[in-house]
Amino acid sequence: MKFKKTAIILSILSVMFSFFSLSGIAEQKNKKKEKEEKIYIPNEVKSLIEEGLAARQSHLDIPFEIVRFLYLPAQQNVHAVFMLKIKNADLDFKPLIPNAIEEKTKNEKSAELQKNKESQLESSQPIQADFKFFAQIYEKKEGKVGTVVRESYAPASFREESSSFKPEEENIYSIGMPFPPGDYLLALAITSPDLSKIGLQYFEFSLPDSLSFQDKLGMTPVFFIESLKQHEQPEILTQVHKNSFVFSTLEIFPKMQNIFSPGEPLDIFYYIYGCKPDPETNQYNIEIQYQVKKGEESIVKFKEKSFSFPLISHPLPVLKSDNQPPEPSLYVLEISINDKISGHSFTENIEFEIR
């Protein structure tokens, strides 16, 4: 069930105190599954990856672009999320074939299929794209590409209605995987089911070690939430998601561009590294202050707010002192974090637009 904005905070609070244990269970099951069934990347894809590795040579049979990289902490690992943009026309959506057609002779089926395809496109019928994701991840040490540390495969299938289908429309597709902290190179391939078309891109990424924040604060990439779905179980195997990604038991639909309408709240989400719990109560005491700035001018300043857990999510109503939204323009959200237990502080600036 999709959450309304008023229910976001309640769902986040429930996840805050469970996501470490749940993600740990998911990772253990993932490791067990990988031991039982090793994933092999087909030779056609693997050879293309290795041929283009040195020059990071992309392959554009299926054009796509990795447009955003996010990560969130998981037990002993970091959950990495890769979000890529693909045009509908490049995914070869086709009308679904009724079972009755399958039973006809080859010649009859060919003629009937063409007729059926035209009929389906005229009357709103489901059309479907089937494709495959293959990921080969290399470890990087001292700036050099090392050995392959992981291979992953995820089939994908998505439907649209022919009457509302827009070939030029672009959607965001995501895959998420846990990794140990470190530096990596991702070779990501998207293929047709028969491997006749292959799209390939390379992407370098780094994941922080939580132990490196003993005497300082840091934070994951900040993003804003469009909506949420709550799932009963964490995702075990790598899956492809459209316009969303999964973290623990949450399916999160982020704003891909930080663009808001006047009066729309900023539903923010991030994790703070390096916060210390009180040694006596084991409770955190994190103080955060936000302000919206345009250049050096402070347009909106929020009262300091305390948090008892370093996973942060809540709406920020962007209203001036007269209770009116700022005029449409580009702004910066300044986030000032003070860990009252350790005494460490940190400031981050996030650009956004009111349009």
Salt bridges, closest charged atoms under 4 A:
GLU34 OE2 - ARG150 NH2 3.32
GLU37 OE1 - LYS33 NZ 3.45
ASP61 OD2 - HIS59 NE2 3.41
ASP92 OD2 - LYS94 NZ 3.53
GLU102 OE1 - LYS109 NZ 3.74
GLU151 OE2 - LYS46 NZ 2.77
GLU160 OE2 - LYS242 NZ 2.36
GLU168 OE1 - LYS87 NZ 3.08
GLU170 OE1 - LYS85 NZ 3.87
GLU204 OE2 - ARG56 NH2 3.08
GLU204 OE1 - LYS140 NZ 3.12
GLU226 OE1 - LYS255 NZ 3.40
GLU235 OE1 - HIS241 NE2 2.56
GLU251 OE1 - HIS231 NE2 2.97
GLU251 OE2 - HIS241 ND1 3.95
GLU264 OE2 - LYS255 NZ 3.20
ASP267 OD2 - LYS5 NZ 3.54
GLU327 OE2 - LYS294 NZ 3.64
GLU334 OE1 - LYS293 NZ 3.56
GLU353 OE1 - ARG355 NH2 3.17
